Amino acid sequence: MKQIEERVKPYDQNFTTMVPTKFVRFFRTCLIWQAIRFVMINIKMLLVVSKSH
């Protein structure tokens, strides 16, 4: 662990945040995709709840 701490320096240029690609930005803003995901997540929740009752 000490060896890793010596090599890793906080606030270095290597620790930048990732910039989303055009593909990712499209899916984040596409209302059709968000509606599909909403339905899929709700179906999964219904399955989990139905198993518990």
DSSP file (Angstrom, degrees, kcal/mol; ACC not computed):
  #  RESIDUE AA STRUCTURE BP1 BP2  ACC     N-H-->O    O-->H-N    N-H-->O    O-->H-N    TCO  KAPPA ALPHA  PHI   PSI    X-CA   Y-CA   Z-CA
    1    1 A M     >        0   0    0      0, 0.0     4,-2.2     0, 0.0     5,-0.2   0.000 360.0 360.0 360.0 -37.4    0.0    0.0    0.0
    2    2 A K  H  >  +     0   0    0      1,-0.2     4,-1.7     2,-0.2     5,-0.1   0.878 360.0  54.6 -61.2 -37.6    2.9    2.4    0.8
    3    3 A Q  H  > S+     0   0    0      1,-0.2     4,-1.4     2,-0.2    -1,-0.2   0.896 108.6  47.8 -65.3 -39.3    4.2    1.9   -2.8
    4    4 A I  H  > S+     0   0    0      1,-0.2     4,-2.3     2,-0.2     3,-0.2   0.919 109.6  52.8 -67.2 -42.7    0.9    2.9   -4.3
    5    5 A E  H  < S+     0   0    0     -4,-2.2    -1,-0.2     1,-0.2    -2,-0.2   0.834 106.7  53.7 -62.9 -31.8    0.6    6.0   -2.1
    6    6 A E  H  < S+     0   0    0     -4,-1.7    -1,-0.2    -5,-0.2    -2,-0.2   0.861 113.3  41.9 -70.5 -34.3    4.1    7.1   -3.2
    7    7 A R  H  < S+     0   0    0     -4,-1.4     2,-0.5    -3,-0.2    -2,-0.2   0.827 102.2  75.4 -82.0 -32.2    3.2    6.9   -6.9
    8    8 A V     <  -     0   0    0     -4,-2.3    -1,-0.0    -5,-0.1    -4,-0.0  -0.702  61.1-172.1 -88.5 124.5   -0.3    8.4   -6.7
    9    9 A K    >   -     0   0    0     -2,-0.5     3,-0.9     0, 0.0     5,-0.2  -0.963  21.3-128.2-117.3 121.1   -0.4   12.2   -6.2
   10   10 A P  T 3  S+     0   0    0      0, 0.0     3,-0.1     0, 0.0     4,-0.0  -0.289  90.3  24.0 -66.3 153.6   -3.7   13.8   -5.5
   11   11 A Y  T 3  S+     0   0    0      1,-0.2     2,-0.1     4,-0.1     5,-0.0   0.742  89.8 143.8  63.1  26.4   -4.8   16.8   -7.7
   12   12 A D    X   -     0   0    0     -3,-0.9     3,-1.6     1,-0.1    -1,-0.2  -0.458  68.4-103.9 -86.2 166.4   -2.5   15.6  -10.4
   13   13 A Q  T 3  S+     0   0    0      1,-0.3     3,-0.4    -2,-0.1    -1,-0.1   0.718 117.5  67.3 -64.2 -20.7   -3.5   16.0  -14.1
   14   14 A N  T 3  S+     0   0    0      1,-0.2     2,-0.5    -5,-0.2    -1,-0.3   0.629  87.5  70.1 -75.1 -12.4   -4.3   12.3  -14.3
   15   15 A F    <   +     0   0    0     -3,-1.6     2,-0.2    -6,-0.1    -1,-0.2  -0.380  69.2 132.5-104.3  53.5   -7.3   12.7  -11.9
   16   16 A T        -     0   0    0     -2,-0.5     2,-0.1    -3,-0.4    -3,-0.0  -0.656  60.0-102.1 -98.8 160.5   -9.6   14.6  -14.2
   17   17 A T        -     0   0    0     -2,-0.2     2,-0.3     1,-0.1    -1,-0.1  -0.449  39.3-104.0 -78.9 154.8  -13.3   13.8  -14.7
   18   18 A M        -     0   0    0     -2,-0.1    -1,-0.1     1,-0.0     0, 0.0  -0.574  26.2-137.1 -79.2 140.3  -14.4   12.0  -17.8
   19   19 A V        -     0   0    0     -2,-0.3    -1,-0.0     1,-0.0     2,-0.0  -0.861  27.1-116.6 -96.1 127.1  -16.2   14.0  -20.4
   20   20 A P        -     0   0    0      0, 0.0     2,-0.0     0, 0.0    -1,-0.0  -0.314  27.5-123.2 -66.1 145.4  -19.2   12.2  -21.9
   21   21 A T     >  -     0   0    0      1,-0.1     4,-2.5     4,-0.0     5,-0.2  -0.246  27.6-101.9 -77.8 172.3  -19.1   11.2  -25.5
   22   22 A K  H  > S+     0   0    0      1,-0.2     4,-2.2     2,-0.2     5,-0.1   0.873 123.9  55.1 -62.8 -36.5  -21.7   12.3  -28.1
   23   23 A F  H  > S+     0   0    0      2,-0.2     4,-1.8     1,-0.2    -1,-0.2   0.915 109.8  45.1 -61.8 -44.7  -23.3    8.8  -27.8
   24   24 A V  H  > S+     0   0    0      1,-0.2     4,-1.9     2,-0.2    -2,-0.2   0.910 112.4  51.1 -67.3 -43.2  -23.7    9.1  -24.0
   25   25 A R  H  X S+     0   0    0     -4,-2.5     4,-1.3     1,-0.2    -1,-0.2   0.873 107.3  54.7 -62.9 -36.4  -25.0   12.7  -24.3
   26   26 A F  H  X S+     0   0    0     -4,-2.2     4,-1.4     1,-0.2     3,-0.5   0.945 110.0  45.3 -61.5 -47.7  -27.6   11.5  -26.8
   27   27 A F  H  < S+     0   0    0     -4,-1.8    -1,-0.2     1,-0.2    -2,-0.2   0.798 110.2  55.0 -69.4 -27.1  -28.9    8.8  -24.6
   28   28 A R  H  < S+     0   0    0     -4,-1.9    -1,-0.2     1,-0.2    -2,-0.2   0.787 118.3  33.6 -73.2 -26.5  -29.0   11.1  -21.6
   29   29 A T  H  < S+     0   0    0     -4,-1.3     2,-0.6    -3,-0.5    -2,-0.2   0.527  89.4 107.3-106.9  -8.1  -31.2   13.7  -23.5
   30   30 A C     X  -     0   0    0     -4,-1.4     4,-2.0     1,-0.2     5,-0.1  -0.624  52.0-161.7 -78.1 115.5  -33.3   11.3  -25.6
   31   31 A L  H  > S+     0   0    0     -2,-0.6     4,-2.2     1,-0.2    -1,-0.2   0.836  88.7  56.1 -67.7 -33.1  -36.8   11.3  -24.2
   32   32 A I  H  > S+     0   0    0      2,-0.2     4,-2.2     1,-0.2    -1,-0.2   0.938 109.2  45.9 -64.4 -45.7  -37.7    8.1  -26.1
   33   33 A W  H  > S+     0   0    0      1,-0.2     4,-2.6     2,-0.2    -2,-0.2   0.895 111.8  52.0 -63.9 -39.6  -34.8    6.2  -24.5
   34   34 A Q  H  X S+     0   0    0     -4,-2.0     4,-2.2     1,-0.2    -1,-0.2   0.879 109.0  50.3 -64.9 -36.9  -35.7    7.6  -21.1
   35   35 A A  H  X S+     0   0    0     -4,-2.2     4,-2.2     2,-0.2    -2,-0.2   0.907 110.7  49.2 -66.6 -41.4  -39.3    6.5  -21.4
   36   36 A I  H  X S+     0   0    0     -4,-2.2     4,-2.5     1,-0.2    -2,-0.2   0.932 112.4  47.5 -62.5 -45.9  -38.1    2.9  -22.4
   37   37 A R  H  X S+     0   0    0     -4,-2.6     4,-2.7     1,-0.2     5,-0.2   0.887 109.3  54.9 -63.2 -38.5  -35.7    2.8  -19.4
   38   38 A F  H  X S+     0   0    0     -4,-2.2     4,-2.2     1,-0.2    -1,-0.2   0.929 110.4  45.3 -59.6 -46.5  -38.5    4.1  -17.1
   39   39 A V  H  X S+     0   0    0     -4,-2.2     4,-2.3     2,-0.2    -2,-0.2   0.918 112.8  50.7 -64.2 -43.7  -40.8    1.2  -18.2
   40   40 A M  H  X S+     0   0    0     -4,-2.5     4,-2.1     1,-0.2    -2,-0.2   0.913 111.3  47.6 -62.0 -43.2  -38.1   -1.4  -17.9
   41   41 A I  H  X S+     0   0    0     -4,-2.7     4,-2.3     1,-0.2    -1,-0.2   0.897 111.2  51.4 -66.2 -39.5  -37.2   -0.2  -14.4
   42   42 A N  H  X S+     0   0    0     -4,-2.2     4,-2.4    -5,-0.2    -1,-0.2   0.889 108.6  51.1 -65.6 -38.1  -40.8   -0.2  -13.3
   43   43 A I  H  X S+     0   0    0     -4,-2.3     4,-2.1     2,-0.2    -1,-0.2   0.917 110.0  49.9 -63.2 -42.5  -41.3   -3.8  -14.6
   44   44 A K  H  X S+     0   0    0     -4,-2.1     4,-2.2     1,-0.2    -2,-0.2   0.914 110.7  49.6 -61.9 -42.0  -38.2   -4.9  -12.7
   45   45 A M  H  X S+     0   0    0     -4,-2.3     4,-2.6     1,-0.2     5,-0.2   0.912 109.0  52.1 -63.9 -41.2  -39.6   -3.3   -9.5
   46   46 A L  H  X S+     0   0    0     -4,-2.4     4,-2.5     1,-0.2    -1,-0.2   0.886 109.3  50.5 -62.1 -38.7  -43.0   -5.0  -10.0
   47   47 A L  H  X S+     0   0    0     -4,-2.1     4,-1.6     2,-0.2    -1,-0.2   0.917 111.6  47.0 -64.6 -43.4  -41.3   -8.3  -10.3
   48   48 A V  H  X S+     0   0    0     -4,-2.2     4,-1.2     2,-0.2    -2,-0.2   0.926 115.1  45.8 -65.0 -44.7  -39.3   -7.8   -7.1
   49   49 A V  H  X S+     0   0    0     -4,-2.6     4,-1.0     1,-0.2     3,-0.3   0.898 110.6  53.2 -66.3 -40.6  -42.3   -6.6   -5.2
   50   50 A S  H  < S+     0   0    0     -4,-2.5     3,-0.3    -5,-0.2    -1,-0.2   0.833 106.6  53.3 -66.2 -31.0  -44.5   -9.5   -6.5
   51   51 A K  H  < S+     0   0    0     -4,-1.6    -1,-0.2     1,-0.2    -2,-0.2   0.813 106.8  52.5 -71.0 -29.6  -41.9  -12.0   -5.4
   52   52 A S  H  <        0   0    0     -4,-1.2    -1,-0.2    -3,-0.3    -2,-0.2   0.678 360.0 360.0 -82.7 -16.3  -41.9  -10.7   -1.8
   53   53 A H     <        0   0    0     -4,-1.0    -1,-0.2    -3,-0.3    -2,-0.2   0.431 360.0 360.0-102.7 360.0  -45.7  -10.9   -1.4
